[in-house]
Amino acid sequence: MSRSCLLLALGVLACGADERGPGEVGSPHRLIELPTDGDVADPHVIQVGGTWYLYATNAPDELRVWHSDDLETWTFGGAVWKPTPGSWNAGQGVWAPHVQLAPDGSFYLYITANLRIGVAKASSPLGPFVDVFEHPLVGDGYGHVGNGALGEKPLDFDERAIDAFVLDDAGELTLFFSAYDPTSKIYATPMLDYTTLDDVAPKLVLAPSEGWEGLIVEGAWVEQHAGRYHLMYSGNIYMSTSYAIGVAESDAPLGPYQRYPNNPILKTDEALELYAPGHNSVSTGRDGARAIFYHTKRAPEVGADRRLRYAPLGFGADGRVVVPEP
């Protein structure tokens, strides 16, 4: 494939005139080598002090963390949260962790468990996180999603909510998540604090409409730049090589959002063995600039394990998100 030198607005120069694969020396898309086996997906990375903490989907019955001082060598920090046996959050797996640092130094973990969203709290990024409520934050009738009249899982689509992301806009909080009817759409609702939703119906901000998205948009993440809100999301089903990352932009957190004309901005490249990139987060890289963290599949097959990567992220002259070519 062709290569170009891309000067990101944040001062990151990503040149690629070679044929190296993603994650090899010289590629701007670096593999994250974690001391773990098996499937690793849905990364959320935060930097606290001089340490990065990486939370990811890696086990069906707990959420785990790794930490690093350089984004290269990672140490396993163990489980930070586990479901309560017999409770609403046990039974169908846990995934897509999102951690928010509050001004008072508390950490809030937003959990997808049993196809509902919960919230837990800790005093350290290493946990342990303790459930704030004995019920979901969103789903099963909470957060104006569903009515609590549960049907046979996993067919009770109207009770589901997954993939939480909290936008902190100068202290104004907005929760983004995906819910079903039965296609997967992204919704947003204002929050009064880190554990309390405003008592209003969630607003639909993005529904699948492009061919590459299939019937699913999920994994919301919002970046702010120059007074605009850039909603990054994943489209299609995660096990498909059509899974990819797109962006939509708005001048307000609740929209309306308009898709970028060049979507998806990151997609499968078979020549580079980069399959199904998706469910990204954005954090600070080693150089102090923004970096995108995401997962890819190890192979094109449906059941292939996933692994994590990161790359520079900046904004172009048009004010839109720019990620270098793999």
Secondary structure, DSSP 8 states (H G I E B T S, - for coil): -----EE-TTS-EE---S---TTSTT-SSEEE--S--S--EEEEEEEETTEEEEEEEEETTEEEEEEESSSSS-EEEEEEE---TTSTT-SS-EEEEEEEE-TTS-EEEEEEETTEEEEEEESSTT---EES-SS-SBBTTBTTSS-S---STTS-GGG--EEEEEEEETTEEEEEEEEESSSEEEEEEEEEETTEE-SS--EEEE---SGGGTTBEEEEEEEEETTEEEEEEEES-TTSTT-EEEEEEESSTT---EE-TT--SB--BGGGTBEEEEEEEEEE-TTSSEEEEEEEESSSSTT--EEEEEEE-EE-TTS-EE----
